Amino acid sequence: MRNPHYNPRLWPARGDIAAKYLEGQVPADRYVTGEEFEIIEAIAPMREQPSSNAMLMTEALRGERVTIYDRNGEGWAWGQLASDGYVGWLPDAALVKPAAAPTHKVSALRTLVFPGPSIKLPPADALVLGSKLTIVREDGPFAVTRDGAFLPKAHLVPLDSREPDFVAVAERFVGTPYLWGGKSSLGIDCSGLVQVALTAAGIGCLRDSDMQQAGIGRALEPHERSSLQRGDLIFWKGHVAIARDSSTMVHANAHHMATVIEPIEPAIARIKQTGSDVVAIKRL
């Protein structure tokens, strides 16, 4: 019998293979323990199927850990992210065996990685907010990673640092292109914006808007909705926005194809015209 709570986005289980910890909860031909890997690419796509043309479900950032349960032998690995439990297919090339625990994370929207201690050198890579790194020493204004890369110290914070205002983090993404499944300043979707901002503030959060609606905050009663506060989350079916105050909100959306700040009431009216009304407002 399959567990009634089965969710393919969060349960590493298919008919042919499933995670060992799900044995007895879902049917599968075999159950495997899996193997931990680390994301080595700046941004790795996690796709619904093992194909570069498959839908982007979410993204994994440098330094994230993932448990891999299956490889298809054609460049794709199927596994579950440690951070939020999301399940999907990642490129094999994005994975390496973990070597050392991360010590710092990127606090800037984007930062450049240099091959040496000079900003005049051609950058070797670019990393995005939330990427995790192992820093072993400092060299002037640079932090040096375990593998000898140089990043501006000003763009890094210790791994346990917490942003004081998650809404301010979301506001920094204004102008970012909308990307279904994205979670960086190169492209982000509505729930990705919420997850990245809350994570920066040290608040755990699942990936998709329906999971966020079910899992975080207290639902406001109808009489409370007229006095929104900064940080309230406004949910529609398949969409989420963050209240900045009682009258404006910030959200990544396909109408603007960008992250924008706009007045709440006109946005609610516009979205209602497309057939979707507010289903919940949650307060953290």
Secondary structure, DSSP 8 states (H G I E B T S, - for coil): ---TT--TTT--B-SS-EEGGGBTTB--S-EE--EEEEE-SSEEEEESSSSTTS-EEEEEETT-EEEEEEE-SSSEEEEEETTT--EEEEEGGGEE---S---EEE-SSEEEEBSSS-TTS--SEEEETT-EE-EEEEETTEEEETTS-EEEGGGEEETT---S-HHHHHHTTTT-BB-TT-EETTEE-HHHHHHHHHHHTT----SSHHHHHHHSSEE--GGGTTS--TT-EEEETTEEEEESSSSEEEEEETTTTEEEEEEHHHHHHHHHHTT----EEEE-
